Amino acid sequence: MKLLFGSLTLLVPAVAFAAPATPSVELVLEANQAAVGSMPARGSLDLEYDLATSGLTGTATHHGDLATGAFVDRFDLSVITGGNGYDGRIPWQTDVSGVSIPQEGGDRIPVAVNEAYRNANQWWRRDRGGATIVYLGREAVDGRPADHLTVTPRGGAPFEAWFDASSHMLVKTAEPQQFFKTQTLYGDYRREAGVMLAHRRDIDFGTGDIQKMVLKRARVDAARPLATYSTPTGKPVGGHIEGGLKTVTLPFRLLNNHVYVEAMVNGKGPYTFIVDTGGHTLIAPRVAKEAGLQTLGEGSTSGAGEGKSTTGYAHYREIALGPVRLTDQPAFITDIYDRSIEGIPVDGMVGFELFSRFAVSLDYGAKTMTVSDFAAFDPRGAGTPVPFKFYDHLPAVRGMIDNLPARFDIDTGSRSELDITSPFVGRHQLRDRYRPGITAITGWGVGGASRSYVVRVPSIMLGTVKVPSVVSGLSTDKGGSISDPSYDGNIGSGLLKRFAVSFDYRHQIMYLRPLDPPPADAGHFDRSGLWINAADAGFTVTEVASGGPAEAAGIRKGDVITAINGKSALPGELSDARTLLRSLPAGSTVELKLLRAGAPLTVQVQLRDLI
């Protein structure tokens, strides 16, 4: 869930100001300042709102510094709470499980700078607060003419602002945030604490959810120390290891390059949960019902792929991974993967809530996950340290794609080796740089199928760790997380499984220890040109890559594979089938038995390297 407040603008009762005959940046902002009137140059502003979003109701608060724009915004929707802030140096967020972390990756710093700029109305200053501002013309907002500016604060990112052409009040702002475009509408101005404030604020995050805020109380007070707005400190609660243990090692299954562990929910189970550095606690609706959870609200989530998924919220008593306990926290109730995608039922997900409370090591060779208290984690022998920043809840590291500087998200929930974002692909013309390649489905997330042009990159760097011969998807997505311009590539378990990987979120360090030998399919892409999903009768052909061996063999989308090399195609063995089509050497022939419109068919597919 994303909850933001946007710009804060104090307004006094307006006299009628004539619209500038020839609008310009100077005239629009001078008219706005004149309409707003005298505002304190120093002090703090406290606001309390009624909040409604995602089928939930509650309250939201804002505490802001009038001189610098530093802020703390919080929300309480009963089943979920959280917040974010900025002290003028480091943005931060408190996630719904109560953990506060700095936000220095992706677009988090520019977004915070923009909000602080608007909070302090720095555009009124003689130097416009160091911003570059351009007048774009006059257009309608809610049927009324408004003057449209684009503003780029120093250290921020471009955002748009519209001022009513008659009252000169701010009526709308818009800016990209991650892979969304957030828009805020302001209205219903009334006098509060000696000034006029917008009592209505509607925020559209571009996900289908509208956050509606109605002002209840306002107070202008003395200035507070800027430390008031800094990242909250304190050890996270809601996680422990039973029996006084400081560390425990659990087995996992690696299927489709996803890490799966057994979990109990409120004593029910066992269930199959995916372990995802890029996710939050998710519970399938069926499991929530079995565990007696009460689901409230309805929101929207996005991820890989261009689609969206609906979600509700519930509070659980306990999720147990062996003796590891996550307790008294909220979860998102949503379908994760249906059986066709993974070949097995996926009942839930553990993510940031686990990694933020424990050091977690994933040994992809031994298929074990070691969970330790942070104080008990010993990095000696863990491998090369790679520092990271947080981008939302994901570790974000610096590195290289070939010889190009790049920013990577580390996402164990991705099956790929590397997905390169569509803005980075376009900016560096990677389709022309790397050949040969092939267009194919490369993943499947909450947003549905994600399609890329797949190539081989000679090497990448994660910090100082060099990884050779990386299968890389050059994204063509127009929406979803792989269209985000604020980072350049998403590293998944397809690449991480070359290592034993340790995550120390408390100190913001990832450790990489190479496996010797690496997995047999590391650095290999499917040699058949197929994307297959599970079905009752076998594996459904969901995609046939143009120009690939499967197409040459006459296989069509919608065919059902019933056997591979004489072995029956069983849904639970989908991962093995996908691995086989990556691992068999080029030149191998694979016999596929098919059903096409109910009629049996046998074809021979000669595998070859497609990238």
ABEGO torsion letter per residue (X at the ends): XBBBAEBBBBBBBBBBBBBBABBBAAAAAAAAAAAAEBBBABEBBBBBBBBBBGGBBBBBBBBBBAAAGBBBBBBBAGABBEEBBBAGABBBBBBAAGBBBBBABEAAAAAAAAAAAAAAGAAABAAGGGBBBBBAEBBBBGGBBBBBBBBBBBGBBBBBBBBBAAAGBBABBBBBBEABBBBBBBBGBBBBGGBBBBABBBBBAGAGBBBBBBBABBBBBBBBBAAAABBBBEBBBGBBBBGGBABBBBBBBBBGGBBBBBBBBGGBOBBBBBBBAABBBBBBAAAAAAAGBBBBEBBBBBBBEABBBBBBBBBBABBBBEABBBBGBBBBBBBBBBAAAAGBBBABBBBAAAAAABBBBBBAAAGBBBBBBAAABBABGAEBBBBBBBBEABBBBBBBBEABBBBBBBBAABABABBBBAAAAAAAGAAAABOBBBBBBABBBAAEBBBBBBBBBABBBBEABBBBGBBBBBBABABEAAABAABABBBBAAAAAABBBBBBAAAGBBBBBBBOBBBAABGBBBAAGBBBBBBAAEBBBABBBBGBAAAAAGBBBGBBBABBGGBBBBAAAAAAAAAAAAABBBGBBBBBBBBBGGBBBBBBBBBBBAX
